Amino acid sequence: MVIDGCPAGITIDIEKIQVDLIRRKPGQSVLTTARKEDDLCEILSGVFEGITTGAPIAILIKNKDARSHDYSHIADRYRPSHADYTYQEKYGIRDYRGGGRTSARITAGWVAAGALAKQMINQLGIQSKAYVSQVGKIQISRAYSANELHIEEENDLRCPDEASSKKMIALIKKVKKEGDTIGGIVTGIISGVPVGLGEPVFNKLHAQLGMAMLSINAVKGFDYGSGFSGVELKGSEHNDIFENTAHGVRTKTNHSGGIQGGVSNGQDIYYRVAFKPVATIMKEQDSIDTKGAKVTVQGKGRHDPCVVPRAVPIVEAMAALVMADFVLLNQSTKLSL
C-alpha cells in the first residue's frame, strides 16, 4: 500500500503499526479464520530514521499462507451474497481466488495506513478507538462512555464488557459449530477532536466517516450520535444545550455525536458500524453457475464465523485516515497574516 500526502517531520514507530496489524491478522483465536499470516510490514519508502520525509510512503505486507486451490470449486459458480456475479458482469472477468479485490485481505494495507495516521493525529491529542458492542442480538447495554476501553484487548472478542463478552463468544462458537456465521456491531469513538474539522455540504465530517466505514468489506450500516434511535425523541429532548465550562464551550448532552453542520464541535465523535454475517458458510446453498444452470455451493477452506473481532482495528484505522485528512485540510483553509 502507498500513502501519499503525508507531511514530512512526523515521528513514526513501526512497532505500533505492527501492533495494529497483529490485532487484525487471521488465526488469532477460535473466533477467527484458521489462516495463519504473520502480517509483518516493511516500510519501503517515505520514512528515514523514523521520520517521514514527505515522499510517498510504501509499505509491503507479504502473504505466506494463501491457498488459491480452496476456491477452485467456485470458479464458475456464483456464491450467494458475494460479488462474483456483479464483478463478472461489470468487468467480464473475476478473480475467484478468495474474492480477489473484494477480499477482506485488502484491509491489511488499510490498517497499516491507519496505524500511521493514528500516530500523526495522536501527536495532536486525537485518539481513534473502537470495540465490539454487539454480536447477533447480544449487545452491551451501557453507554459508550461507561465502558472501560483500556480492557478491550483482554479478550479475543475485543468487547470491554465481560458479562456480554462471554455470551457473545459462546454464540460465535455455537454458530461456527453449525457451519454458519453471525453479524455484529463495532462502536467507534474519536476523542480529543478540536472544533472545526469538516467541510460544508458535500465533504462533511460524518459523510466522509460514513463513506470510509461503508467501504469496509461486509459493512451494511453506519450511524453516528443518536443515529436511528434519535427518531424516537422530540426536538426538545434531542437538542444539545451549550454551556460554558472550565474546558471551554461544551454541550450538556451529545446526541449530535460530536458533529454539527458537518463540522466537529469539540465533543467526542461516536458512531456504530454494522457488519453482516460473513457470506461464506459451510452449509450447502442453492445458486447458479456462469451459464445459468442450477448448482449448489458450499464454503471450503478457512473463514471467519464472525468478522467483528478482527474488524475493530480496521474501523479504528479508517477513522484515523479520515481525521488525518481533515486535519491537513483544516490547516490549508486558514489564512495566517
N, C-alpha and C positions, 0 to 999 in steps of 0.2 A: 504494500500500500504506500501511497505517496501523499504527504501533507504539503500543500502549497500555501504561501501567505503567512507562515508563522514568523513573527518578528525575531530579529537577532537579539542575543543577550539574555535569553531565558535559560536558567539552570535546569538541566534535565537529569533525572535519576533513572537509569534504565531498569534498575531493580523494581521500581514502582510500576513501571509498565509491565514487567514480568509478573508481578503480583496479580494484576487485573486479568492478565491472560490465563493465569492458573485458575482464577475464580471462574472463568468462562469455559475452560478446556473440557473436552469429553473425558469420560472414565473416572470422574471424581468419586462416585459412590453408587450404591444400588439404585439410586433415584434417577440416574442419568444413563446415557448410552454407554455400552461397554467398550466403545472405540478408545484406544489409548494414543494420545498425542501429547508430546512434551510441550508443544507450542512455545518453543524457545524463540525469542526475537533477536534479530540482528539489525542494528542501525547501519545503513549503507552510506548515507549522506546527510548533510544538513546539520550535523552536530559535531563539534570539535572540542575535545577535552571537557565534555559535559555541558557545553554551552551551545545554544542554537546559533547558526551563522547567518540566518536569513535566506539560505538556499532551500530548495525543496527537500523535505525530509523523507527518505525512503527507508522503509522497514520491511525486512523479509522474515516470513514465518513458514518453515518447511513442513509439508505433510509427510508423515512417516508410516501411517497405519491406514492408508486408503485401500479399499477393496472394491475396485470397479466391478469385478465379476458378481458381486452381490446384487447388482442391478440388471444383469443381462436378461432376466426373465420378464422384465417390463420394457424391453427395448422397443416393442411395437404395441404396447398397451397403455391406456390412459388410466393412471391411478386416480381414484376419487379424491376430489378437493386439492389436487396438485395442479401445477402449472403446465403439465405435459401437453394438454390439448391446446391451450392458448398460445404457448410458445411455438408449437408445431405450426399452427395456423398463421401466426404473426411472422415467423422467420423462415418457415419452410424446412427447418431442421431444429433438432433439440439434442442436448447432451443429457442422456438419460442416467448417466453415472452419478447418482446421488442428487440429481436435480440441476447439475451444472451451476449456472449463475443464480438460480433460485435457492440453492442450498444454503442452510444457515452457517455453513463453514465459512462463508464470506464475512461473517461478523467478527471473526478473529482479528481481521485488519481494522475493523471499526473500533474494537476495544483497545487495540494498540494506539490508534489515533486519539481516541477519547482519553486514554490514560495520560497521554502527552498534554492534551488540552486541560485535563484536571490540574496538572502541575502548573500550567500557566495561570488559570483562574484562582488556584489556591493561593498564589502569591498576592492576589488582590483580596483575599479573605472569602472567596466564593467557594462553597462546597456542594458537590453533587453526590447524593446518596440515594439508595433505593433498597427496598426489601419486599419479600413476598407477603402479601396481605390476604390472599385468598387462593384456595385450591378447590375446584368444584363448588360446592355450596358451603364449605367451611371457610369462615373468614374471621379476621381479628375485629373485635367489636369496639376496641378503644380507638380514640382519635390518634392521628399520626404523631402528634407532639408528645403523647403519653408513652410512646414506645421507646425503649432503650435501644437506639440504633447501634450502639457500640457492641452489642452482643449478637448482632445478626449473623456473624461468621462462626458462631459457636455450634451451629447445627448445619447439617447438609442441605437443608431447605432454604436457609437464609431468611428465616422468619424470626423476628425478635420476641414473639410471644410464645413462651414454652408450651403452655397448655394447647394452644391452637396448633402449634407446630407438630406436636405428637399426633394429633388427629389427622392433619394433612399428610404427614409421612405415611401413616397407616393406610390412608385412602390411595395414595400413589402406588404403594406396594400391592394393594389388592387389585387395582386396575391393571397393573403390569402383569400380574399373575394370570389375569383373564385374557391377556393378549390385546388389551385395549389401551387407550390413552385418556388423559383428563386435562382440562384447561385451568387457567388461574389468572390472578391479577398481581401485577407488580406496582407498588406505590413508590413514587419518586419525590424527593424533597431537595430543593435547591435553596440553600441558606446563605446569608451574607451578601445578598444581591443589592447593589446600590440602586437608587432611584434613577430612572431614565433610560433603561435598556429596552430596546424595541422601537420599531418604526411604524408610522401611520399606515392605515388602510391594508395594503397587501403584504406587508412584511412585519406584521405584529408578532410580538414575542411568543404568544401562545399558539399562533398559527404555525410558526417555524418549529416549535416544540412538537406540535401535533404531526407535522409533516415528517419530522425525524422519527418519531415513535411509530407512526403508521408505515414507515419504510422497513421496519424490522420484520423479519420472517414470522409468520403466524399471528401477528397482531391484528385484532379485529375491532379495537375501540380505544379511544383516548378521551379523557376528560380532565379538567383542572378545576381547582377551587371546589365550590359546591357541586359542580358538574350537573349531571342529570337529576340528582336529588334536590337541586335548588328550585326545580319547578314546583315543589310541594310547599314552598314558603311564599309568604306575602312580601311585597317590597319593603314594608316596614320591618320585617324580620330579617330580610336578606341584606339590607344595606349595611355597609361597613362604616361606622361612625369614626371620624377623625378626632384625634386628641393630641395635645402636646405632652410629651413625656421627657424624662431625663435623657433619653436616647434620640430625641427629635420627634418629628411628626410620625405617628403610628395610628393604626385603626384598632378599635376595641375587639372586633371580630375579623376574620379573614376569609369570608365567603368568596372573595374575589380571587383567592389563590395567589396573592402577591402581584397580580397583573390587572391594571385598569386602563382601558383605552388602548390595549395592546402594548402598554409600557409598564415596566416594573415599578412598584411603589415602595420598595424597601422591605416589605414583609416576606416571609418565606413563600416560595413558589412550591405548591404541592400539586401532584397530578397522579392519575391512575392509568395504567396501560393493561388492556385485556388481551390475553393470549388464548387462542383457540386450542382445543385438543390437537395434538400432533396428528397429521393426516395419515401417516404411515402406521397401520395397525397390523397385528399378527393374525387377524381373522380374515377369512375369505370374504370378498365383496364382489358384487356384480359390476361389470363395466363393459367397454367395447375396445377393440383394437383399432389400429390406424386405418383399417379397411372397412370399419363399421360393424364387424362381426361381434356377436356377444361372447364375452370371455369372463373369467374370474381372476381376481387379483388378490394376492396375499403378500404382506410385507415379509421381507427376509433381511438378514443382516442385523445391524446394531442401531437402535433408535431410542430416543428419549420417551419414556412413558408420560412425562410432564416437562414442559420446556422451562417453566418459570425459575427453578433454582439457578440454571445457567444464564437465564435472561437478565438477572439482576445487574451484573456488570455491563451488559450491553445497553440497558436503559440508562445507567449512570453515564456511560461513555457518550451516547448520543446527546444527552442533555448537556454534558460538558462541552461538546463540539458546538452546539447552538449558542451556548453562553459565551464561549471564546470568540465566535464570530461577531456577536453583538457588542462585546467589549471593544473589539477593534473598530467596529463600525461607529460606535459612540464616540471614540476618540477622533474619528475623521469628520464628525458632524459639528464639532465645536471649534469655533474660530478664536484663537487667542491673540489679542492685540497688545 
